[in-house]
Amino acid sequence: MKRILAFLLAAVMTASVFAGCANTGNAVSNGVSESKTSTSETKPQISSAALSKQTNLKSKNTETDSKKEFKQDFNFSSNSISKLNLINSDSTIESYYPNNAYHPKLIDMGKEWNGYRFWLSYTPYPSGNDYYENPQIVGTNDLINYSEVKFTEPPLANYKKSVRYNSDSHLVYNKELDRLELFWRYTDYDTDYMALYMRYSYDGDNWSDKLVYFETYEKEKYDMVSPAIIRDDGAYKVWYVCHYQLYYRELRNGVWSQPQPTDLTFEDGAYVWHPDVIKTNRGYELLACATTNKKDRKHMNLYFSASEDGLGWETAMKVASPSDDYTAWDGGGLYRPSFIYANNHYIVMYSARNDYDDFGTGLLVGRNMFNLHGTDLDYINNGQADAPLLWDYLNNDL
């Protein structure tokens, strides 16, 4: 039965029609029925519009935060002091550029699924070399200690620097089929081609052949940068960036809706670049890196927004910035984040870099999106000892 379903899925995807990222004026169905996956059962984030009216927004806790306070057995910091221990499956490159994971996507299964509660995709990016920007999959039960690499997309045989390469991985749990689905973007600037590819797995170890999820030979016009994908209401709902604007479309019954531009704007006039989107009880929440200078995507901040329908977004507000120490691993700029709501906290993984060719992914936690904290836990060298400290805090700071 699984093979039959996989064959049918591949068939409808190949037959899908494609449209551009320009506004077509066509309506898009925006179902918001409750999904049972952990990312859709999250506590609604307090409205950023309401929060923006408070004095000293970014330094204040909510009323709930001030009523219940748990003293953690570690120190908070503004950023993640240490990178997470996310390796490149190429051991030789890893020895020269350790833990250079980029563009994470974290999902919470709510309970162990094939051995792990949390599953993560990321793309290694040693010294910014896009030859190695191929999706990898790992599992974890504590967000500090990670499994061996479960899957690595092979390097491209036709790779051409900055022309033909993989990028922008994203991970989805398909509850109907009880499987993980890995998506990523492929580009060929020579032919103006762009595709979103997909592989799936029923156990996290064995992965399907590569399927075409979306493709176009008019990449310049119809590109889909950093797709944030949710499986919901019988469809794949996709938010993506085209020419620094957030668009939405969905794939339902093998047919793509026409793309719709959203009204997402930023408090400081920044331009969206790489978003993540989750569904919550209030609608949808977005965390994205954005730049105030289109010529500079190396030095960015993270911004948060929320929406009831996925199209009309509250003004995005800054929630995280590079480290004040420019020599720190994240002292240059922040990049694509991923986030979940679990154990009464937002848990954010963010990729970042400095200006000395160091790349990686760090961890932030907070009871609301405007009070995120890094820690002084040593994720790389002391993971076994640090994980209980983190979860003692997450389980008791209610």
N, C-alpha and C positions, 0 to 999 in steps of 0.2 A: 504493500500500500504506500509506504514512504517513497519508493522509487517512482510509483505512478504519480504521486503528488508533485515530486520534484520535476518529473518530465513535463507535467501540465504547467507548472510555474515557469519553467524555462520557455515553453512554447508561447505563453501569453506575453512574457517579457519581450521576446524577440519580435512579436507582432505589434508591440506598442507604437503609438504614434507620438511624434515629438513636436514641440512648439517652442517658440522663443521666449526670452525673458522680458520682452516688452509687454506692456499692459494691453491685453486683448479686449478687456471690458466684459469678458464672460464671467459669470458667477461660478464660485467653487463651493462645493458642499463642505461644510465645516462641522461634521459630527463631533459632539463632545460627550458622548456616553462614557460612563466610568469604565476604565479598564481595570483588571484585577492585578496587574503586575505592580511591583513595588514602587516604580517610579510614578504611577498614577494614583497611589494611595497616600501621597505626601501631604503633609499639613500645609494649608495655603500660606504663602508668604505674605506678610503684611504689605499693603499697597505701597509701592515706591512713591506714588503721587502724594499719598498721605504723609509718608515719612519725610518727603522733601519739605513739608511745611513746618517740621519740627526744628527747633534750634539745635545747632551742632549735631546734625543728623548722624554723621559717621562715627561719633564718639559716644553716642547714647545707646544704652540697652533699652529693650522694650520693657513694659511694666512687668511682664512675666519673668523676664531675665533678672530683674532686680529682686523679685520675691524669692527666687530659689537660686542659690549659688552654691556650687560644689568646688572645693579647693582641690585642684588637680595636683598630682605629684610630679609636675614638670613645669617648665616656664613657657609662657606664651611669647611669641615674637610677632613682628608685623608681617613677616614672610616665612616661608619654609626654609629653615637654615640649611638643611641637607636635602639633596635630591633623593627620590625614591629609587630603590634598587631594581630598576627595569633595564635589562641588558639587551644588547644587540646579539642576535643568534649567531652572527659572524664573530667567533671568539677572537680572531686576530684583530679586527677593527675594534672590538670591545676593549682589548688590552690597551689600545692607544687612546680611545675616547670613551671612557667608562660611563655607563648610565646616561647615554645621550638620547633617551626616549623623548618623543615629541608627539603633539596632536593626540592626546589621550581621549578615550571614550570609556567611561565606567558605567556598569549597570549592576544593580542590586537585585538578586533573585528573591530576596526575602528569606530564603532558607538554602541549604546546600543543594546545588544542582550538579550532579556528577562530580561531587567532591568539594565544590567551592560555592560560597554564597555570592561572592563578587567576581565578575569577569571584566576583563579590560583589554581593549585593543590600543595600539599605539604604533607610531612609525619611527624607527631609529633615524637619527639625523646627525651623524657624526661630522662635526665641523661644517655643517650645512651642506653636506654632500647628498644630492638627491638620488644618486645611484642606490643608496641604502634605504631610501624612504619607502620601504615595502612593509605592509601591515604585519603585525605580530599579535598573538593572543596569549594571555596568561590568566591564571585564576588566583584568587586569594581569599582567605577567610578573615584577615585582620587589617588589610590595607597597608601593611608594612612588609610582611614576608610573602613572597610570590612563588608560584609554581615554576617548574621548568617551562620553557616556551612551548606552548601547545601547537602552534602553527605559525609558519612564516611564509608569506607570499614570495615565491622565487624571484630573484633579480630579473629584470627584463632582458631578453636576448637582443632586443632592438634598442636598448637604452641609448639616449643621446642627451648629453648634459643640458639641462634647462629647456629641453624640447620634448623628449619622450621619457616620461617617468611616472611612477605611482605617487599618490599623496592622499591625505585627508581621509583616513580610515574612520569608520563608524560602526558600532556594534548594536544589534537589536535582538531582543528576545521575542520570538514569535510564539505566543502562548498556544494558539490554535494547533500548531504543529509541534510544540514542545522542542524548539530548536533555537540555537544561536545562528544569527545571520550577520555576516561580515560584509560591509560595503566599503568601497574606496573609489577614488577618482583617478582616472588615467587620462593623460593629455598627449597630443602629438601636434605641436605648433606648426610643423612643416605642412601638414595636410588640413589644419584647422579642425582637428578631430578631438572630441572629448567623450569619454564614456564613464558611467558608473558601473562597476563590476560588483558581483556578489558571489560569495560562497556560503554554504550553510553546514552545520554540524549538529548531530543529535546527541553527541557525548563530549564535545569540546576537544576531542583528540583526532577524530577522522573528519576530514572536510571534503565537500563536494568539488566537482569540477567548477571552473569559473563560468558564471552566467552573465549575460549582458542585461543590466537593469535599466539603463538609459544610454542613448548615444546620439551624437549629432556631428555632422561635418560642417557645422557653422558655429564652432566653439566661441569665436569672438562675439557672436550675437547671443548665443543660447547657453553659455557656460553655467555650470552649477558648482561653485566653489564651496568647499566645506559643508556638504549636506548634513543637516541634523534631521534624523529620520525617526519617526515614531510609528509603531504598528498599533493601530487603534481603530475601532469601529469598522473592522473588516477592510481597512485600507492602509497603505503606507503614506503617512503625511510627512512632507519634506519641506524644510526651510533651508534656503541656500542663498549665497551671495552672487550677484551678477552686477559688475561695474559699481561696486560699493553700495549696493542697495539690497535689502533683505526681501527675498521673494518667497512665495508659498505655492506649492502645487501638490497634488496627490495622485497616487496610482491605485485605482479601484477596479477590480475585475479585469485587470490587464490593460486598462485604458488610462492614459495620463490626462488629468485636467489641464486646462490652459493656465499658464503662470500668472500669478497675481502679485503685484508689488504691495508690500506692506507699508505702513506709515511710520516705521521705527526711526526715531531721531535720538540724538544724544545731548545731554545737558551742556556739553562744551563744544558742540558742533562736530564731533568726531564722525568718522566714516566706518561702518561696520566691515569687519573682515572675516573672522572665523567664529561662528556661533555654535552653541549647544542649546537644545530646547528640551524641556521635560514637561509632561502633563501633570497637573496637580488638581486638587479639588476646586481651585478658583479659576482654572482654565489652563494657561500655558505660562511657563517661566523661561526666561532666556538669560544666558550668560555668554558674553562674547568679548573677544579682543577687538579693539577698534583703534584707528589711528587719526590723529589730527592733521596729518600730512600724508597725502597720497603717495608721495615719493619716498616715504620712510615707513616700512612695515617691520622694522627691527625694534623700535622703541615704542611699545604700545602699553595700554592699560586694560583692565577688565571692567566691564559695565554690566549692570543688571536691569532687566525690564520684565514686565508681566503683561498678559493679554487674556481677555476672556474668550476670544475667537481665533487667535493666531494671526490676525490681520491688523487689528487696531492695537497698537502697543503704547504703554506708558513711556514717557521720556526716560531713556536709559541713563542710569546714574553710575558714577565710578565707584567701584567697591574694592579694587586692589590695584597696586602700582608696583613697579620694579623696586628692588631693595635699595635702600639709601646708600649701601656700600656698592659702588660700581664694579668692584672686583669680585663680588659674590656671584654665584652661578646664575642668579636671576637679576643681576644688577644692570642689565642693559634694557630689556623689554620683556613683557609678558606676551604669550601667544595663546593658541586655542585652549580653552578650558573645557572641563566636563564636570557635571555636578549631579548629586542625588540628595534626597532628604531621607535620613534614616536616624533612628534613635534620638529623635527630637532635635537633630542638628542638620545643618547643611554641611555636606562634605564635598569639597572642591579639589579636583586635580587640575593643575594648570601647568602648561608647558611654558618655558622661558629660556632666556639666553643672556649671556653677557657679551661684551664687545671683544672677547678674547677667544672666540670659537668654542665656548663651552655651552652646551645645550642640555636640557633635562626637563624632568617633571617633578613638581612638588605637591604638597598637601596642605590645605587650609580647612579649618572647621569653625563653625559658629552657629549660635542659636538663631540668628537671623542674618540675612545676606549683607547687612551693613555693619556687622561686627565679626568679620572673619579673622581668624588668628592662625599664624604658623606656630610651630613649636620648636623647642631645642632638642627634641628627640633625634637620635642619630639613626635615620632610617636605613642607611647602608651598612654600617659596621656593628650595630647593636640591635638589630631588629627583634631577635628573640626576647630580649629583656624589655624593649620599649613598647611592644605591642600591648601587653597587659596594662601598661600605664595609660595608653591612649583609650583603650576600651573601658577601663575603670571610669575615666572621665565621661565618655560618651554614654555609658549606661547609668551614671548617677547624677550627672548635671542635667536635671530635668526641670 
